Amino acid sequence: MAITFVQQKKRQQILVFVVAGMAIITLFVLWFGFFSSAPREASSSFSLPSPREVSIDFGVFENPVFQELGNPFAPVEIPAKTEKANPFIRLNF
């Protein structure tokens, strides 16, 4: 029996070291990630170029080839009642 208690104590010591190591790593990441020096401001000399003007040619819609295309979707027919029983209805016998 003494061997099992020693093994449990050894396992517990290893677990304490692992948890302490994880806590130290977490504190290290938080300290250098959040509490380090303030973020530097971006250089104000950088400016975005002004957007170019966009022109759309709607003459494509007047093309006879486009006019011949028609409706690409077939009409959807709604099926009649299927007369299938609902499998989720609870039957009370």
C-alpha positions as CSV (number, residue, x, y, z in Angstrom):
1,M,0.0,0.0,0.0
2,A,2.8,2.4,0.7
3,I,3.9,2.2,-2.9
4,T,0.6,3.4,-4.2
5,F,0.7,6.4,-1.9
6,V,4.2,7.3,-3.0
7,Q,3.1,7.0,-6.6
8,Q,0.1,9.2,-6.0
9,K,2.3,11.8,-4.3
10,K,4.8,11.7,-7.1
11,R,2.0,12.1,-9.7
12,Q,0.6,15.0,-7.7
13,Q,4.0,16.8,-7.5
14,I,4.4,16.4,-11.3
15,L,0.9,17.8,-11.8
16,V,1.7,20.8,-9.5
17,F,4.8,21.6,-11.6
18,V,2.9,21.3,-14.9
19,V,0.1,23.6,-13.6
20,A,2.6,26.1,-12.2
21,G,4.5,26.1,-15.6
22,M,1.3,26.7,-17.5
23,A,0.4,29.6,-15.1
24,I,3.9,31.1,-15.6
25,I,3.6,30.8,-19.4
26,T,0.1,32.4,-19.3
27,L,1.3,35.3,-17.2
28,F,4.3,35.8,-19.5
29,V,2.1,35.9,-22.6
30,L,-0.4,38.3,-21.0
31,W,2.4,40.6,-19.7
32,F,4.2,40.9,-23.0
33,G,1.0,40.8,-25.1
34,F,-1.1,43.3,-23.2
35,F,1.0,45.3,-20.8
36,S,4.1,45.9,-22.8
37,S,4.8,49.3,-24.4
38,A,1.9,51.2,-26.1
39,P,1.3,50.4,-29.7
40,R,3.1,52.6,-32.1
41,E,1.0,54.9,-34.3
42,A,1.0,54.4,-38.0
43,S,3.0,56.9,-40.1
44,S,0.7,59.7,-41.2
45,S,2.7,60.1,-44.4
46,F,0.9,57.1,-45.9
47,S,-2.2,58.0,-47.8
48,L,-4.6,55.8,-49.8
49,P,-5.0,56.5,-53.5
50,S,-8.4,57.9,-54.4
51,P,-10.7,55.3,-56.1
52,R,-11.0,55.4,-59.8
53,E,-14.3,56.1,-61.4
54,V,-16.3,53.0,-62.5
55,S,-18.4,53.1,-65.6
56,I,-20.8,50.3,-66.5
57,D,-21.9,49.7,-70.1
58,F,-25.6,48.8,-70.0
59,G,-25.6,48.4,-73.8
60,V,-25.1,44.7,-73.3
61,F,-28.7,44.3,-72.3
62,E,-29.9,45.7,-75.6
63,N,-27.8,43.1,-77.6
64,P,-30.1,40.7,-79.6
65,V,-28.2,37.7,-78.4
66,F,-28.9,38.7,-74.8
67,Q,-32.6,39.3,-75.6
68,E,-32.8,35.7,-77.0
69,L,-31.6,34.1,-73.8
70,G,-35.0,34.2,-72.0
71,N,-35.7,32.8,-68.6
72,P,-33.0,30.3,-67.5
73,F,-35.3,28.6,-64.9
74,A,-37.9,26.0,-65.7
75,P,-41.2,26.6,-64.0
76,V,-41.5,24.7,-60.7
77,E,-44.6,22.5,-60.4
78,I,-46.0,22.1,-56.9
79,P,-46.8,18.4,-56.4
80,A,-50.2,17.3,-55.3
81,K,-50.8,16.0,-51.8
82,T,-48.5,13.0,-51.3
83,E,-50.7,11.1,-48.9
84,K,-47.7,9.9,-46.8
85,A,-48.3,9.4,-43.1
86,N,-46.2,11.5,-40.8
87,P,-43.8,9.2,-39.0
88,F,-43.3,11.7,-36.1
89,I,-47.0,11.7,-35.0
90,R,-47.4,10.0,-31.6
91,L,-50.0,7.3,-31.8
92,N,-52.2,6.9,-28.8
93,F,-53.4,3.3,-28.4
